[in-house]
Amino acid sequence: MKPTKTYTPRWYNTYAIHFFRLILTKIMPTSWFRAPLPAVKDRNAVDGFFNLEIVSHCWGYSNMLTYQLSSFVNYPPTKCALTVTVFYAKEDTKSQAVVDFFSQKTVENVTWNFQALSKGKLFRRGIGRNIAARTTNADWLWFTDCDIIFHENCLDSLAEQLQGKQETLYYPRQERTTEMLEQDDPMLRQDSEPHLVNIDTEGFSLHSRDKAKGAFQIVHGDVARAIGYCEKLKMFQTEDDRWRKTYEDTAFKWLISSEGIPLEIDGVFQIRHVQKGRYTKDSSISRVRSKIRRLQE
């Protein structure tokens, strides 16, 4: 099936998203905005070794991407075949260097699927996620972000948990996170040459999750292929001139009428950081967002 069509950016797109979030989702039926969901009983239930695809985006986060891709080399799965899909833009030369480095690594049960997009398409995360959803051959997809680390036993425990499952959406019940790190923290350094890295797990604390937010959406492959990812919501398939706040995560959960079901998954780690890579360094919006994140911390 062909990937989602994208559109010329429109100044009113941001207003359309807020109108959709605040008004339309309260009064409109989800069936108007997606294809029918496959019946649960008709979905494939994996039994044994299966195919998993993890999908992330990267813009200005080459240091985070290095941690994530290293985790697949350091702790590759033995109970599933993994496709690692990363959407990035060639203009982000540091991320390009990381992609080039890992593309030379041969890892058992791991297939690299690095896809360069135009900046306009990359900046609207729903576009890449929809491409992955519509074209995947996997039994399950994990839509994530590049600051998530899949540490020891993460993928194998996930494979065990997904045996026989047929519901639409799952998420890890727990994750381990850092404190909110400043840009000069040693963990966030950006070395001149990409190389394998690992984390000191002692620097992370355990937290529980109550729903499948953003980087923690594990979606059944039959559902993904059937409805895509916010495919019929034009505002989430429209190219943009900068990275936008990712409201499509909430829209997707609205479309499938689910906040997700928790799974007991080991080794899910997240690097939390004050400065957002999607904002221009030292810009006014960057400073404001950084202050907000500190207050939230």
ZISULQUI-V268478 format. One record per residue. RES is the residue in three letters. SS is DSSP state (alpha for helix, beta for strand, coil for the rest). PHI is phi in degrees with one decimal (NA if undefined). OMEGA is omega in degrees with one decimal (NA if undefined). Layout:
RES_SS_PHI_OMEGA ; RES_SS_PHI_OMEGA
This chain:
MET_coil_NA_-177.4 ; LYS_coil_-69.6_176.1 ; PRO_coil_-62.0_179.3 ; THR_coil_-59.4_173.2 ; LYS_coil_-70.5_174.5 ; THR_coil_-108.6_-170.5 ; TYR_beta_-131.2_176.3 ; THR_coil_-67.8_-179.6 ; PRO_coil_-56.5_178.3 ; ARG_coil_-126.8_-177.0 ; TRP_coil_-62.4_-175.2 ; TYR_coil_-88.0_-174.3 ; ASN_alpha_-61.9_179.8 ; THR_alpha_-62.2_178.6 ; TYR_alpha_-66.3_178.5 ; ALA_alpha_-63.7_179.4 ; ILE_alpha_-63.5_-179.4 ; HIS_alpha_-66.8_177.2 ; PHE_alpha_-64.1_178.4 ; PHE_alpha_-62.3_-176.6 ; ARG_alpha_-63.0_-170.2 ; LEU_alpha_-88.2_-173.9 ; ILE_alpha_-117.7_-169.9 ; LEU_alpha_-63.2_-179.0 ; THR_alpha_-65.7_179.7 ; LYS_alpha_-86.4_-172.0 ; ILE_alpha_-126.7_-174.2 ; MET_coil_-103.0_177.0 ; PRO_coil_-74.6_-179.4 ; THR_alpha_-62.5_-176.2 ; SER_alpha_-63.0_177.0 ; TRP_alpha_-73.2_-170.0 ; PHE_alpha_-119.6_176.5 ; ARG_coil_-158.7_171.8 ; ALA_coil_-70.7_178.9 ; PRO_coil_-61.4_174.8 ; LEU_coil_-76.0_174.3 ; PRO_coil_-60.8_178.0 ; ALA_coil_-59.7_-176.8 ; VAL_alpha_-55.5_-177.1 ; LYS_alpha_-66.1_-178.0 ; ASP_alpha_-93.4_-178.5 ; ARG_coil_-81.6_178.7 ; ASN_coil_-65.0_174.0 ; ALA_coil_-112.0_-173.3 ; VAL_coil_-67.4_179.5 ; ASP_coil_-136.3_-177.1 ; GLY_coil_94.0_-177.1 ; PHE_coil_-63.0_-176.4 ; PHE_beta_-146.1_-177.8 ; ASN_beta_-107.1_178.3 ; LEU_beta_-120.9_173.7 ; GLU_beta_-123.1_175.8 ; ILE_beta_-107.3_-172.2 ; VAL_beta_-120.6_177.1 ; SER_beta_-135.5_177.5 ; HIS_beta_-120.7_177.8 ; CYS_coil_-141.9_170.9 ; TRP_coil_-144.0_178.2 ; GLY_coil_76.2_-178.1 ; TYR_coil_-122.9_-176.3 ; SER_alpha_-59.9_177.9 ; ASN_alpha_-65.4_177.1 ; MET_alpha_-65.8_-179.0 ; LEU_alpha_-60.0_178.4 ; THR_alpha_-62.3_176.7 ; TYR_alpha_-62.0_-176.8 ; GLN_alpha_-64.2_-178.1 ; LEU_alpha_-66.7_176.3 ; SER_alpha_-62.1_-178.5 ; SER_alpha_-64.5_177.4 ; PHE_alpha_-74.0_176.5 ; VAL_alpha_-79.2_-178.1 ; ASN_alpha_-71.5_-175.3 ; TYR_coil_-135.2_-177.9 ; PRO_coil_-69.1_-179.4 ; PRO_coil_-73.6_173.1 ; THR_coil_-118.1_-175.7 ; LYS_coil_-114.1_174.9 ; CYS_beta_-158.2_172.8 ; ALA_beta_-96.5_-173.7 ; LEU_beta_-110.5_167.9 ; THR_beta_-105.8_-179.7 ; VAL_beta_-101.6_-179.7 ; THR_beta_-101.8_177.7 ; VAL_beta_-126.1_173.3 ; PHE_beta_-94.2_-178.4 ; TYR_beta_-151.4_177.5 ; ALA_coil_-120.3_-177.7 ; LYS_coil_-63.8_178.0 ; GLU_coil_-64.4_175.9 ; ASP_coil_-83.1_-170.0 ; THR_alpha_-65.9_178.4 ; LYS_alpha_-69.3_176.1 ; SER_alpha_-67.9_176.2 ; GLN_alpha_-59.8_179.1 ; ALA_alpha_-64.1_178.3 ; VAL_alpha_-65.0_178.3 ; VAL_alpha_-59.9_179.3 ; ASP_alpha_-61.5_-179.3 ; PHE_alpha_-63.9_-175.4 ; PHE_alpha_-75.3_178.0 ; SER_alpha_-63.4_178.3 ; GLN_coil_-88.6_-178.8 ; LYS_coil_-89.3_175.1 ; THR_coil_-100.3_-176.0 ; VAL_coil_-128.2_-179.0 ; GLU_coil_-61.6_179.1 ; ASN_coil_69.1_179.0 ; VAL_beta_-123.1_175.5 ; THR_beta_-119.0_177.9 ; TRP_beta_-81.3_178.6 ; ASN_beta_-135.3_-177.7 ; PHE_beta_-88.4_-174.4 ; GLN_beta_-123.4_177.2 ; ALA_beta_-80.6_175.5 ; LEU_coil_-119.2_168.6 ; SER_coil_-64.3_179.8 ; LYS_alpha_-58.0_-178.6 ; GLY_alpha_-57.7_178.9 ; LYS_alpha_-75.1_-179.2 ; LEU_alpha_-63.3_-174.3 ; PHE_coil_-67.7_174.3 ; ARG_coil_-108.5_-169.7 ; ARG_alpha_-60.3_179.0 ; GLY_alpha_-61.6_-179.5 ; ILE_alpha_-67.2_179.7 ; GLY_alpha_-62.9_179.8 ; ARG_alpha_-62.7_178.7 ; ASN_alpha_-68.3_176.2 ; ILE_alpha_-57.9_-179.4 ; ALA_alpha_-63.7_-177.8 ; ALA_alpha_-61.6_-175.5 ; ARG_alpha_-77.0_-174.0 ; THR_alpha_-107.6_-174.4 ; THR_coil_-68.1_170.2 ; ASN_coil_-108.6_-173.2 ; ALA_coil_-79.8_173.5 ; ASP_coil_-76.2_179.3 ; TRP_beta_-140.1_174.1 ; LEU_beta_-119.3_172.8 ; TRP_beta_-114.2_175.4 ; PHE_beta_-83.4_-173.1 ; THR_coil_-136.8_173.6 ; ASP_coil_-121.2_-172.4 ; CYS_coil_-78.2_175.3 ; ASP_coil_-96.8_176.6 ; ILE_beta_-97.1_-178.9 ; ILE_beta_-113.7_-178.7 ; PHE_beta_-100.9_-168.5 ; HIS_coil_-85.4_-172.6 ; GLU_coil_-53.7_177.1 ; ASN_coil_68.3_-179.5 ; CYS_alpha_-61.1_-173.7 ; LEU_alpha_-71.1_178.9 ; ASP_alpha_-71.2_176.6 ; SER_alpha_-67.3_174.6 ; LEU_alpha_-62.3_179.4 ; ALA_alpha_-59.0_178.6 ; GLU_alpha_-66.3_-176.8 ; GLN_alpha_-69.4_-176.2 ; LEU_coil_-87.2_179.0 ; GLN_coil_-59.1_176.2 ; GLY_coil_76.6_-176.8 ; LYS_coil_-77.1_-179.9 ; GLN_coil_-137.1_179.8 ; GLU_coil_-70.9_-171.8 ; THR_coil_-73.2_-166.9 ; LEU_beta_-138.2_175.9 ; TYR_beta_-130.7_176.5 ; TYR_beta_-156.2_177.4 ; PRO_beta_-71.5_-179.0 ; ARG_coil_-66.3_-176.8 ; GLN_beta_-134.1_172.6 ; GLU_beta_-143.0_176.4 ; ARG_beta_-116.3_-174.6 ; THR_beta_-129.5_170.6 ; THR_coil_-80.7_164.4 ; GLU_coil_-68.6_177.2 ; MET_coil_-72.6_-171.8 ; LEU_beta_-87.3_172.2 ; GLU_coil_-76.5_-174.1 ; GLN_coil_-64.7_-179.6 ; ASP_coil_-89.4_177.0 ; ASP_coil_-63.8_-178.9 ; PRO_alpha_-55.0_-178.7 ; MET_alpha_-69.0_-176.6 ; LEU_alpha_-99.2_-179.3 ; ARG_coil_-61.7_177.0 ; GLN_coil_-118.9_-178.1 ; ASP_coil_-71.2_-176.7 ; SER_coil_-66.7_-178.9 ; GLU_coil_-119.6_177.5 ; PRO_coil_-62.3_176.5 ; HIS_coil_-158.5_178.1 ; LEU_coil_-67.7_178.4 ; VAL_coil_-133.9_174.2 ; ASN_coil_-144.4_-177.8 ; ILE_coil_-115.5_169.1 ; ASP_coil_-91.1_-173.7 ; THR_alpha_-65.5_179.4 ; GLU_alpha_-67.2_-178.8 ; GLY_alpha_-86.1_-177.7 ; PHE_coil_-120.3_177.3 ; SER_beta_-118.4_-173.6 ; LEU_beta_-84.6_177.7 ; HIS_beta_-136.8_177.1 ; SER_beta_-96.9_176.1 ; ARG_coil_-113.1_-179.2 ; ASP_coil_-118.4_176.4 ; LYS_coil_-165.6_-175.0 ; ALA_coil_-86.3_-179.5 ; LYS_coil_-83.8_167.1 ; GLY_coil_35.3_-172.3 ; ALA_coil_-88.3_-173.7 ; PHE_coil_-129.0_-179.6 ; GLN_beta_-113.6_-179.8 ; ILE_beta_-106.0_-167.0 ; VAL_beta_-112.8_177.2 ; HIS_beta_-63.0_-176.5 ; GLY_alpha_-60.9_179.7 ; ASP_alpha_-64.8_177.4 ; VAL_alpha_-69.0_-179.1 ; ALA_alpha_-58.8_-179.5 ; ARG_alpha_-65.7_-176.3 ; ALA_alpha_-76.8_-171.9 ; ILE_alpha_-117.7_-176.2 ; GLY_coil_69.5_179.4 ; TYR_coil_-129.7_-177.3 ; CYS_coil_55.7_-172.9 ; GLU_coil_-63.0_-176.3 ; LYS_coil_-90.9_175.6 ; LEU_coil_-99.2_-170.7 ; LYS_alpha_-56.1_-177.2 ; MET_alpha_-64.0_179.2 ; PHE_alpha_-96.4_176.3 ; GLN_coil_-120.3_-177.9 ; THR_beta_-105.3_178.9 ; GLU_coil_-59.7_-177.4 ; ASP_coil_-137.5_-177.5 ; ASP_coil_-95.3_174.4 ; ARG_coil_-157.1_-179.6 ; TRP_coil_-67.5_-177.0 ; ARG_coil_-104.8_175.4 ; LYS_coil_-59.4_-165.2 ; THR_coil_-92.1_178.1 ; TYR_coil_-70.9_-179.5 ; GLU_alpha_-64.0_176.3 ; ASP_alpha_-59.1_179.2 ; THR_alpha_-65.9_179.2 ; ALA_alpha_-62.4_179.8 ; PHE_alpha_-63.3_179.2 ; LYS_alpha_-65.4_175.0 ; TRP_alpha_-64.4_-178.7 ; LEU_alpha_-61.5_-177.7 ; ILE_alpha_-97.6_177.9 ; SER_coil_54.7_-179.2 ; SER_coil_-152.5_171.1 ; GLU_coil_-95.0_178.1 ; GLY_coil_97.9_179.1 ; ILE_beta_-119.4_-176.5 ; PRO_beta_-73.1_174.6 ; LEU_beta_-127.2_176.4 ; GLU_coil_-86.0_-176.0 ; ILE_coil_-120.3_179.3 ; ASP_coil_-82.0_163.2 ; GLY_coil_64.2_175.2 ; VAL_beta_-94.2_-176.9 ; PHE_beta_-124.0_177.1 ; GLN_beta_-135.3_173.7 ; ILE_coil_-93.3_-179.6 ; ARG_coil_-97.4_-170.8 ; HIS_beta_-147.5_-175.8 ; VAL_coil_-71.5_-173.9 ; GLN_coil_-83.9_-179.4 ; LYS_coil_-87.1_179.9 ; GLY_coil_-67.7_-177.0 ; ARG_coil_-78.4_178.5 ; TYR_coil_-102.4_177.6 ; THR_coil_-62.7_-177.4 ; LYS_coil_-59.2_177.5 ; ASP_coil_66.5_176.1 ; SER_coil_-76.3_-178.6 ; SER_alpha_-63.8_180.0 ; ILE_alpha_-67.3_177.6 ; SER_alpha_-63.8_-179.6 ; ARG_alpha_-65.3_180.0 ; VAL_alpha_-64.9_-179.1 ; ARG_alpha_-64.2_178.5 ; SER_alpha_-63.9_178.0 ; LYS_alpha_-63.9_178.4 ; ILE_alpha_-61.7_-178.9 ; ARG_alpha_-66.4_175.7 ; ARG_alpha_-64.0_178.1 ; LEU_alpha_-63.9_176.8 ; GLN_alpha_-62.4_178.0 ; GLU_coil_-63.7_NA
